[in-house]
Amino acid sequence: MIKLLKSIKGDRVIWAIVLLLSVFSVLAVYSSTGTLAFRLRHGNTEYYLLKQIIILIIGLLLVYFTHLIDYNKFYKLSAILYFLTLPALALLFLVGAIINTAARWYEVLGVTFQPSEFAKLALIMFVARLLTKNQDEINDFKKSFLPIFISISVVCVLIFPSNFSTAVLVFADCVFLMYFGGANLKHLGIVFAGCIAMGLIVYLAGDKLSHFGRLGTAHNRMERFVKGDSTDRYQVDQAKIAIATGGFFGKMPGNSTQKNFLPHPYSDFIYAIIIEEFGFAGGIVILLLYLILLYRGIRISTKCPTIFGSLLVMGLTFSLVFQALINMGVAVNILPVTGQTLPMVSMGGTSIWLTCISLGVIISVSKIVDQSIQQPIQTTDNNATEED
């Protein structure tokens, strides 16, 4: 055990955040899956507890082994992962199962594999690679901006039919990464204006989009959120009750009542259950953990001696924290229902494991910062060659 602890390197604060979120996850998932256990497991409430613990243990091992890898190796690996993502997303239409209104793949032992989660990680790595490779021509629309934008768009279009909110989230993450990576502001402005126009078209199109799958779903959710009356209203109202009855210190773990009324208290609305059981104080602690993660990610990114490492950390950190803020925003009704989980906390398999890999990559880069290696920022990394 002592030898294992000595082999753990990198940002200790992020390690602590990972462990604290894991503890919250076990407590919240065990409490919120009671109804699910009675409905599907004949009242065996320990089933989901043990499953979540096993998933988190595997996740922590993924963090550990990923943080041992030299992050420069992800430069070449990102291209392989990206091109593996494309057929995985395409095959989703043929063999995907429908779970909670979004297409998924079933994995062994009851754990689902979500290609969209894999695609998010692979795409961020690939965009970081392209931005690093094209730093000398970063303002060139044809040679730099367009190839990167097309790479992003292809993945997002493939994700879109099965999971609209994830497609939008991934797109936003990558556009932010392009901005951080020095992409031309005029080019990004055109993209931003196009997104605003598309959003307005979707909202104003009305019932004409009702037969267009996830696009119609997006319109309906936007309209219902603005009007304040919907089938989503039931979920939001139950979440509000959970938050309101939690008080400052909460009802204590296991004493939630709204878990019996919320459709997905263990995933989409787990933050409301945390506030109900741990109170306003618990909700603030969770929020602070993600904000501290954001701060540490920014610190690592700005001090990283290579452009690729800096972009990699910023992209992955922003993606995790942005998703967390969206989940919390839905729970407190400042955002429409999206179906996004709370990273490292909500019940899951693929999402937790890929989140852990992302955190492992961030910690891997942080090792360089902690070692205080002082060298000029490079446009390419040691493992990046001209043929890449």
C-alpha positions in Angstrom: 0.0 0.0 0.0 2.8 2.4 0.9 4.6 1.6 -2.4 1.3 2.3 -4.3 0.9 5.6 -2.5 4.4 6.6 -3.4 3.8 5.9 -7.1 0.8 8.3 -7.1 2.1 11.5 -8.6 0.6 14.7 -10.0 -1.9 17.2 -8.6 -2.9 16.1 -5.1 -5.8 18.4 -5.1 -7.4 16.8 -8.1 -6.7 13.3 -6.6 -8.6 14.5 -3.5 -11.5 15.8 -5.6 -11.8 12.5 -7.4 -12.0 10.6 -4.0 -14.5 13.0 -2.5 -16.8 12.9 -5.6 -16.5 9.1 -5.5 -17.7 9.1 -1.8 -20.7 11.4 -2.7 -21.4 9.1 -5.6 -21.7 6.0 -3.5 -23.9 7.6 -0.9 -26.2 9.4 -3.4 -26.6 6.4 -5.8 -27.3 4.0 -3.0 -30.0 6.3 -1.6 -31.6 7.2 -4.9 -31.8 3.7 -6.4 -34.3 2.3 -3.8 -37.3 2.6 -6.1 -35.4 1.2 -9.0 -34.2 -1.8 -6.9 -37.8 -2.6 -5.9 -39.0 -2.3 -9.5 -36.2 -4.3 -11.2 -34.3 -6.2 -8.5 -37.1 -7.5 -6.2 -36.0 -5.0 -3.5 -32.3 -5.9 -3.6 -31.1 -2.4 -2.8 -27.5 -3.6 -2.4 -27.3 -4.6 -6.0 -26.9 -1.0 -7.3 -24.6 -0.1 -4.4 -22.2 -2.9 -5.1 -22.4 -2.2 -8.8 -21.5 1.5 -8.3 -18.7 0.6 -5.9 -17.2 -1.8 -8.5 -17.6 0.8 -11.3 -15.8 3.4 -9.1 -13.0 1.1 -8.1 -12.4 0.3 -11.8 -12.6 4.1 -12.5 -10.0 4.9 -9.8 -7.7 2.2 -11.3 -8.2 3.9 -14.7 -7.2 7.3 -13.2 -4.1 5.6 -11.7 -2.9 3.8 -14.8 -3.7 6.7 -17.1 -1.8 9.2 -14.9 1.3 7.0 -15.3 1.3 7.5 -19.1 3.4 10.2 -20.6 0.7 12.6 -22.0 2.7 13.2 -25.2 1.7 9.7 -26.2 -1.9 10.9 -26.6 -0.7 13.1 -29.5 -0.6 10.2 -31.9 -3.2 8.1 -30.0 -5.8 10.9 -30.5 -5.9 10.4 -34.3 -6.4 6.6 -33.8 -9.2 7.2 -31.2 -10.9 9.8 -33.4 -11.1 7.5 -36.5 -12.3 4.6 -34.3 -15.0 6.9 -33.0 -16.6 7.4 -36.4 -17.6 3.8 -37.1 -18.6 3.4 -33.5 -21.1 6.2 -33.8 -22.3 5.0 -37.2 -22.9 1.4 -35.8 -24.9 2.9 -33.0 -27.8 3.3 -35.5 -27.7 -0.4 -36.2 -27.2 -2.1 -32.8 -28.0 0.7 -30.3 -30.5 0.1 -27.6 -32.8 2.9 -26.3 -32.1 3.8 -22.7 -33.7 6.9 -21.2 -34.7 8.2 -24.6 -31.1 8.1 -26.0 -29.4 5.4 -28.0 -26.8 3.4 -26.3 -24.9 0.1 -26.6 -25.3 -2.6 -24.0 -22.1 -3.8 -22.4 -21.4 -6.9 -20.4 -22.6 -7.3 -16.8 -25.4 -4.8 -17.3 -23.1 -1.9 -17.9 -23.9 0.2 -20.9 -21.3 1.5 -23.4 -22.0 5.0 -24.7 -20.2 5.8 -27.9 -21.0 9.5 -27.5 -19.0 9.6 -24.2 -16.0 7.9 -26.0 -16.4 10.3 -28.9 -16.3 13.4 -26.6 -12.9 12.3 -25.1 -11.5 11.3 -28.5 -12.6 14.5 -30.2 -11.2 16.8 -27.5 -7.8 15.0 -27.8 -7.9 15.2 -31.6 -8.8 18.9 -31.7 -6.0 19.6 -29.2 -3.6 17.8 -31.6 -4.8 19.7 -34.7 -4.6 23.0 -32.9 -1.0 22.2 -31.8 0.0 21.0 -35.3 -1.5 24.1 -37.0 -0.2 26.8 -34.7 1.9 28.4 -37.4 -1.1 28.7 -39.6 -3.8 29.2 -36.9 -5.3 32.2 -38.6 -5.6 30.5 -42.0 -9.2 29.6 -42.7 -8.6 26.9 -45.3 -5.5 25.3 -43.8 -6.4 25.4 -40.1 -9.9 26.5 -39.1 -11.8 24.6 -41.7 -10.2 21.2 -41.2 -10.7 21.4 -37.5 -14.2 22.6 -37.8 -15.1 19.8 -40.2 -13.6 17.2 -37.8 -15.7 18.6 -35.0 -18.9 18.8 -37.1 -18.6 15.2 -38.4 -18.6 13.8 -34.9 -21.4 16.1 -33.6 -23.6 15.2 -36.6 -23.2 11.5 -35.8 -24.0 12.1 -32.1 -26.9 14.4 -32.8 -29.6 11.8 -33.9 -29.2 9.8 -30.6 -28.3 12.5 -28.1 -29.0 16.1 -29.0 -27.7 17.7 -25.7 -24.5 15.7 -25.8 -23.9 16.8 -29.5 -24.4 20.5 -28.4 -22.2 20.1 -25.4 -19.3 18.5 -27.3 -19.6 21.2 -30.0 -19.4 23.9 -27.4 -16.4 22.3 -25.7 -14.5 22.1 -28.9 -15.3 25.6 -30.0 -14.1 26.9 -26.6 -10.9 24.8 -27.1 -10.5 26.4 -30.5 -10.8 29.8 -28.9 -8.3 28.9 -26.2 -6.0 27.5 -28.9 -5.8 30.8 -30.7 -8.3 30.3 -33.5 -9.2 33.5 -35.5 -12.0 35.4 -33.6 -13.7 36.4 -36.9 -14.0 32.7 -37.8 -15.3 31.8 -34.4 -17.7 34.8 -34.6 -19.2 33.3 -37.8 -19.7 30.0 -36.0 -21.3 31.7 -33.0 -23.7 33.7 -35.2 -24.6 30.5 -37.1 -25.4 28.7 -33.8 -27.6 31.6 -32.6 -29.4 31.6 -35.9 -29.9 27.9 -35.8 -31.2 28.1 -32.2 -33.7 30.7 -33.2 -34.9 28.7 -36.2 -35.4 25.6 -34.1 -37.3 27.6 -31.5 -39.5 29.5 -34.0 -40.2 26.5 -36.2 -42.9 25.3 -33.9 -44.7 22.1 -34.6 -43.0 21.8 -38.0 -40.1 20.1 -36.3 -42.2 17.5 -34.4 -41.4 14.8 -36.9 -37.6 15.5 -37.0 -36.5 13.3 -34.1 -34.1 14.9 -31.7 -34.4 18.3 -33.4 -38.1 18.2 -32.6 -37.3 17.1 -29.0 -34.9 20.0 -28.6 -37.6 22.4 -29.8 -40.2 21.0 -27.5 -37.9 21.2 -24.5 -36.9 24.8 -25.3 -40.6 25.8 -25.7 -41.7 24.0 -22.5 -38.9 25.6 -20.5 -39.8 29.1 -21.7 -43.6 28.6 -21.1 -43.0 26.9 -17.8 -45.6 24.1 -18.3 -44.7 20.7 -19.6 -44.2 17.1 -18.8 -40.7 18.2 -17.8 -42.4 20.4 -15.2 -43.1 17.3 -13.1 -39.4 16.5 -12.8 -38.5 20.1 -12.2 -41.2 20.5 -9.5 -40.0 17.3 -7.7 -36.5 18.6 -7.8 -37.5 21.9 -6.4 -39.3 20.1 -3.5 -36.2 18.1 -2.8 -34.0 21.3 -2.7 -36.5 23.2 -0.6 -37.0 20.5 2.0 -33.2 19.9 2.3 -32.6 23.0 4.4 -29.0 23.9 5.3 -27.7 20.5 6.5 -30.2 18.2 4.8 -32.2 15.2 5.9 -29.0 13.1 6.2 -28.0 10.2 3.8 -30.8 7.8 2.9 -33.7 10.0 4.1 -34.7 11.5 0.8 -38.4 11.3 -0.1 -38.3 12.9 -3.5 -36.2 10.0 -4.9 -39.5 8.1 -5.0 -41.0 10.6 -7.3 -38.2 11.8 -9.6 -37.9 9.6 -12.8 -34.1 9.5 -12.7 -32.9 10.6 -9.3 -29.7 8.6 -9.7 -28.5 10.4 -12.9 -30.1 13.5 -14.3 -31.4 14.9 -11.0 -28.9 13.4 -8.5 -27.8 16.9 -7.5 -31.3 17.6 -6.2 -31.2 14.4 -4.1 -27.7 15.4 -2.8 -29.1 18.8 -1.6 -32.1 17.1 -0.1 -30.0 14.7 1.9 -26.9 16.9 2.5 -28.6 20.3 2.5 -27.5 23.5 1.0 -24.1 22.9 2.6 -23.7 19.7 0.6 -24.8 21.3 -2.6 -22.2 24.1 -2.1 -19.5 21.5 -1.4 -20.2 19.7 -4.7 -20.2 23.0 -6.6 -16.9 24.0 -5.0 -15.3 20.7 -5.9 -16.0 21.3 -9.6 -14.9 24.9 -9.4 -11.7 23.9 -7.7 -11.2 21.3 -10.4 -11.6 24.1 -13.0 -9.1 26.3 -11.1 -6.5 23.5 -10.9 -7.0 22.7 -14.6 -6.5 26.3 -15.6 -3.4 26.4 -13.4 -1.9 23.2 -14.9 -2.8 24.4 -18.4 -1.1 27.8 -18.1 2.0 26.3 -16.6 2.4 23.4 -18.9 5.5 23.7 -21.0 3.9 22.4 -24.2 1.0 23.6 -26.3 -0.5 20.2 -26.7 -0.5 19.5 -23.0 -2.0 22.9 -22.2 -4.8 22.5 -24.7 -5.4 18.9 -23.6 -5.9 19.9 -20.0 -8.0 22.9 -20.8 -10.3 21.0 -23.1 -10.9 18.1 -20.8 -11.3 20.3 -17.7 -13.7 22.6 -19.3 -15.7 19.6 -20.7 -16.1 18.0 -17.2 -16.9 21.2 -15.4 -19.3 22.5 -18.0 -21.3 19.3 -18.0 -21.4 19.4 -14.2 -22.7 23.0 -14.2 -25.4 22.1 -16.8 -26.5 19.1 -14.6 -26.7 21.4 -11.5 -28.4 24.1 -13.6 -31.2 21.7 -14.7 -31.7 20.5 -11.1 -32.2 24.1 -9.8 -34.4 25.0 -12.9 -32.2 27.6 -14.5 -31.7 25.4 -17.6 -34.1 23.2 -19.5 -33.9 19.4 -19.0 -31.0 18.0 -21.0 -30.3 14.5 -19.7 -26.7 15.3 -18.8 -25.3 13.4 -15.8 -23.1 14.7 -13.0 -19.6 13.6 -13.8 -18.1 11.1 -11.3 -21.3 11.2 -9.2 -24.3 10.0 -11.2 -24.8 6.3 -11.6 -23.2 4.9 -14.7 -20.5 2.8 -16.3 -19.1 4.3 -19.5 -19.5 7.9 -18.4 -17.7 7.4 -15.1 -14.8 5.4 -16.7 -14.3 7.9 -19.4 -14.5 10.7 -16.9 -11.8 8.9 -14.9 -9.6 8.6 -18.0 -10.0 12.3 -18.6 -9.0 13.1 -15.0 -6.0 10.7 -15.4 -4.8 12.6 -18.5 -5.1 15.9 -16.6 -3.1 14.5 -13.7 -0.6 13.1 -16.1 0.1 16.6 -17.5 0.2 18.0 -14.0 3.2 15.8 -13.2 5.2 17.9 -15.6 4.1 21.1 -13.8 4.8 19.7 -10.4 8.3 18.7 -11.5 8.8 22.4 -12.4 10.4 21.7 -15.8 11.3 25.0 -17.2 11.5 25.1 -21.0 10.1 27.2 -23.8 6.6 26.4 -25.0 6.8 24.1 -28.1 4.4 24.1 -31.0 4.8 20.3 -31.2 5.7 17.7 -28.6 8.5 15.2 -28.4 6.4 12.4 -29.9 5.0 14.6 -32.7 7.0 14.2 -35.9 6.6 15.8 -39.3 4.8 12.9 -40.7 2.0 13.3 -38.1 
